[in-house]
Amino acid sequence: MLIALHKNARASVLAQRFGITEQTVYKWKKREVFGDRSHTAHRLQTVLTPAQEVIVVHLRRTLMLPLDDLLAVTREFLSPDVSRSGLDRCLRRHGVGSLGALKLVSDIHGHSARGMIKSLIEGRPLHEILDGKGRLRASREALGEALSTEQFSADHRFVAGEIMQHIEQIEQRIQRMDEYLLQGLQAYKPQLNLLQTIPGIDRIGAAMLLVEISTDMTVFGSAERLASWVGICPGNNESAGKRKSGRIRRGNAWVRRLLCEFAQAAARTRCAFKAKFDSLAIRKGYKKSIIALDFHYTPKHASWLNMAEVEISVLSRQCLDRRMGSREFLRDEVDAWQQARNAQRRTIEWKFTRQDADEKLGRHYVS
């Protein structure tokens, strides 16, 4: 018996009526025609004309556009049907597939780059500008093409000179601020030197960190509490045995920024932090690995804590080698020994080098 079916009939009824699956019914309901479609893959146009390729390569070299931005520009003004993979093949074919390869100077504020820019502003000939190339890897031909003054007018030279003066003024102000900061921390020079023994921390970074957290660690109680105050502890959001978001909370943004800079610098050194970062970056990614390096503790067996053990040993031999009659007499003797020791400015001659510490005690540096 034939069953009259309307167009909105249930998929199960239609599938039973025609002996097909429900997925096939859903697929055919979305079609407007009943004929079979082609089985060949539908691909967008991946080949640009030679004139279009010239324009795309020129845009890549002059504007340094990423692939996605260049794809949007190409689809808007050149060819709306070009694919991303086809555009990428076109760029690779012309040798401009990587933006890193197009950068002639890694640091525009470096010594060589700054000297060439100043020479360009002063209006010197191109051959004199290229003489200040220094140790740049880029060839003279590539630099000459980039420094071509055909479209560099007097107005451009004036604006570039004003911008260069502004940059130098800001750099001079930053340098004066750094000098003033270090001058004010002369009394904490031992603490600054101790902080600089940690991989990734330089003199200015140690000074800024010392200003933020001070030298009195008793207010925090422990390294874990300090990390919690900064806001780099992993979150512990667990309910009914199910772990939820572990994102960090809001803490001291200034200290967290410093620790992130230290972690990024330490990840590029030859110490245990680099090995730890490389192992974490595979599973967690770059940003989470940086936060994981921030959340580290000072181990009990770290080599830099031997300084305290050495001083205690010297104190025992030089001051505590006899019986003290009272607590007040002991305190006076220790204070006198401490003042004499500081006046001598004695240093420790380490036999255990930094490289040996990284190799033998690397597992103690990062949690």
Secondary structure, DSSP 8 states (H G I E B T S, - for coil): ------TT--HHHHHHHHT--HHHHHHHHT-S--S----S----B----HHHHHHHHHHHHHH---HHHHHHHHHHHT-TTB-HHHHHHHHHHTT-S-HHHH-S-S-TTSHHHHHHHHHHHHT--HHHHHHTTTT-SS-HHHHHHHT--SS--HHHHHHHHHHHHHHHHHHHHHHHHHHHHHHHTGGGHHHHHHHTTSTT--HHHHHHHHHHH-S-GGGT-SHHHHHHHHT-S----EETTEE---------HHHHHHHHHHHHHHTTSSSHHHHHHHHHHHHH-HHHHHHHHHS----TT-GGGHHHHHHHHHHHHHTSSS--S-HHHHHHHHHHHHHHHHHHT-----SS-HHHHHHHSGGGT--
